Amino acid sequence: MSQRSFQSGSRGENALLLAAGLADVALGRVGPVVGRVWGLLRRSDVVGLAGDAETDLKARGRLALDRYATVPPAHLEILAQRVVAQRAASGDV
């Protein structure tokens, strides 16, 4: 194909070609994943495998929440507590 053939065509035709190309890429990526899923579903220990997956996902969720949901103490609050402690130590209460 020449460079000119890429530029020719209406917007609708170009959009259709782009959508078809994206669908082809998506199906190319999804195909192997679907094959793996079918392979896993054919196993005899699917219930145990699903239970293990659930446990792993819960553990990962707990770790993620611990990592991102913990709010560090406010900087000004820490400074105020230090001042109060210093004043208490020096008797300026």
VENMO-V246724 format. One record per residue. PHI is phi in whole degrees, -180 to 180 (999 if undefined). OMEGA is omega as a letter, one per 20 degrees, with the letter a starting at -180 (* if undefined). D_FIRST is the distance of its C-alpha to the first C-alpha in Angstrom with 1 decimal. Layout:
phi: (PHI & PHI)
omega: (OMEGA & OMEGA)
d_first: (D_FIRST & D_FIRST)
This chain:
phi: (999 & -89 & -63 & -66 & -69 & -71 & -87 & -78 & 106 & -81 & -64 & -63 & -66 & -64 & -64 & -63 & -65 & -64 & -64 & -65 & -65 & -64 & -64 & -64 & -64 & -63 & -66 & -65 & -82 & -77 & -53 & -62 & -66 & -62 & -60 & -67 & -64 & -62 & -62 & -69 & -69 & -79 & -69 & -80 & -104 & -62 & -63 & -64 & -65 & -65 & -64 & -64 & -63 & -64 & -62 & -63 & -66 & -64 & -64 & -64 & -64 & -64 & -64 & -64 & -65 & -63 & -72 & -104 & -91 & -75 & -96 & -68 & -65 & -66 & -61 & -67 & -64 & -63 & -63 & -63 & -64 & -65 & -63 & -62 & -65 & -66 & -67 & -66 & -71 & -89 & 88 & -90 & -65)
omega: (r & r & a & a & r & a & a & r & a & r & r & r & r & r & r & r & r & r & r & r & r & r & r & r & a & r & r & r & a & a & r & r & r & r & r & r & r & r & r & a & r & r & a & a & a & a & r & r & r & r & r & r & r & r & r & r & r & r & r & r & r & r & r & r & r & a & a & a & a & a & r & a & a & a & a & r & r & r & r & r & r & r & r & r & r & r & r & a & a & r & a & a & *)
d_first: (0.0 & 3.7 & 6.7 & 8.1 & 6.3 & 7.8 & 10.9 & 11.5 & 13.8 & 17.3 & 18.9 & 19.8 & 16.3 & 15.2 & 18.4 & 17.9 & 14.5 & 16.4 & 19.4 & 17.7 & 16.1 & 19.7 & 21.3 & 19.4 & 20.4 & 23.9 & 24.3 & 23.2 & 25.9 & 28.5 & 28.4 & 30.2 & 32.7 & 33.6 & 34.2 & 36.5 & 38.3 & 38.9 & 40.2 & 42.6 & 43.8 & 44.7 & 47.1 & 50.8 & 51.6 & 49.2 & 52.1 & 53.1 & 49.5 & 49.2 & 52.5 & 51.5 & 48.3 & 50.4 & 52.8 & 50.1 & 48.5 & 51.9 & 52.6 & 49.4 & 50.1 & 53.6 & 52.4 & 49.8 & 52.5 & 55.0 & 52.5 & 51.4 & 54.3 & 57.1 & 58.1 & 59.7 & 63.1 & 63.3 & 63.9 & 66.7 & 68.4 & 68.5 & 70.1 & 72.6 & 73.6 & 74.2 & 76.4 & 78.4 & 78.9 & 80.0 & 82.4 & 83.8 & 84.3 & 86.0 & 88.2 & 86.7 & 86.2)
